[in-house]
Amino acid sequence: MTDIIELFSDDKIVKRIQDKLPKLFHIADLESQRAGKIGMEVGSVRERIIVSLLIYKFGEKNVETAIPITTGS
């Protein structure tokens, strides 16, 4: 299995993330705007972007996606 450190140490991957992540986050901001203000749901959209990156890099079977938004105590 590829190590997560590679996401931060491989110059090619770092450059690609630096190029694409701000663009994707900007799109998330635009999609989450209501009356000119960014709504709280932008966090969930950004989370899906990051999870998609992890799935792309490590494969779906290696990324846990069935995590509840909130947990009961």
N, C-alpha and C positions, 0 to 999 in steps of 0.2 A: 504494500500500500504506500502511496506517495505521502510524504510528510507535509503537514500544514506549514512548516517552516519554509518550504519551497515557494509558497505564495509570496513570501516576503524577502527571499534571498535570490531567487532567479530573476535576473535583470529583465529578461524578455517578458515574463509574466507580470512583474511589477509595472513595467511600462504599459502593458496592455490594460491592466487594472486602472492605472492612473489616467489613461485615455478614456476608457469607457464608463467607469463608475460615476464620474461627475455628470456625464451626459444622461445616464440612466436615472440618477437621482434628480436631475432637473426635470425629466419627463414625469417622474413620480410626483414632484412638487406641483407641476402643472395639472396633473390628473386629480390631485387632492385639494385643489383650490375651490373655495366657495366664497363668492362675493369678494374676490381679491385676496383672501387670506388662506393660508395653508392649514388644512384640518389635521386633527390628530391621527387620522387613518394613514397619513404619509409614513408613519413608522412601520406599519404593517406592509406597505408596498415596498419600502426600502428593505425590510427583512426578507421579503420574497426575492428581491434582486440578489441579495447576498447568499441566500440559500441556493438560488439557481447557479451562482458562481461555484459554490462548493460542490453541488451535484455534478456540474460540468467537469470539475477538476478531479473529484474523487469517486464519482459514480453514485447512482441512486441508492444502491445497497449499502453504501458506507456513510450515508448522511441520514441522521434521524430527523424526520420531518413531522412525526406525529406527536408534537409537543403542544400541550394546551397553552392557550394565551395566559390564563390565570390558573393558579393552583389553590386548592382549598387547604386550610390549615387544620 
